[in-house]
């Protein structure tokens, strides 16, 4: 059985090929179903905004003997019956209680009630208040930052690759990752905090980086494709995805392992809320970004460019040549990969390593006492 390294080498040279482009409708369907589930989760469960976005009062009870959330709920309802608290545990000995906005008197009464419920001094119950205007300001800044990010990304990709179609495909992949991540937040009910927003922006950058790497290989493979009759634009783009597949998988696995440790150990075992907020966004976003860079971005680019007359005419020329010579697309890809290796090997064998022309061969001098004809000569006595 070939090793993973050999598998990657076969993908790069074209000896082995996964047809990502031909099956792009399947990948589109999978992505559409995932996005619909995310949108449905947003419509049914909605997001759970943190206190930084909705505003309100927050109490933290530290060094408690028990983390029973019912004690905090009963204590809050006894003071403000119409205020439904949001209660969570922090580690093994702390409880966090969030309520709607309270007056100064209600804040003092709730603080005393929580201290009594958990049998701790009032000094171990801290309180803080976040105004709704501050939460609205954070929300507006987050949305503004996202809009500016998407606009700048579109301009940079369009200018760098000299085509708006790559920019459009990249933005669609980014929106796919963002919607999936937000949908997971709605499904699991995690709070959306400023740390979550940081995670969203981070995974957008990661997804963009992975997509640009694949696009750069696509540009390299398709640079002279219009003048060629060996392979179509779609086949050249598919070869680029195969050539970067192992790199994308390795990069994603290396990135997911530490994020998974932060999410499952730091959040669920240690109970660190901030770690949980940012690590879930990173984990889901990196996984979704890997999928979109391979299965959405490049196939969508091919879909957009396949409508160009030049691309269609070149594909027709390739089809005619194959019909005349009896070639198959798989043979064309293998010949391309093998041709690159042969060209590199030939260049290495003919060009000296020093970069200077090879010295001409020296003529062999006759041995002393031997004539040029090979017969012994007469020696002087």
Secondary structure, 3 states (H helix, E strand, C coil): CCCHHHHHHHHHHCCCCCCCCCCHHHHHHHHHHHHHHHHHHHHHCCCEECHHHHCEEEEEEECCCCCCHHHHHHHHHHHCCCCCCEEEEECCCEEEEEECCCCHHHHHHHHHHHHHHCCCCHHHEEEEEECHHHHHHHHHHHHHHHHHHHHHHHHHHHHHHCCHHHHHHHHHHHHHHHHHHHHHHHHHCCEECHHHHHHHHHHHHHHHHHHHHHHHHHHHHCCCHHHCCCCCHHHHHHHHHHHHHHHHHHHHHHHHHHHHHHHHHHHCCCCCHHHHHHHHHHHHHHHHHHHHHHHHHHHHHHHHHCCCHHHHHHHHHHHHHHHHHCCCHHHHHHHHHHHHHHHHHHHHHHCCCCCCCCCCCCCCCCCCCECCCCCECCCCC
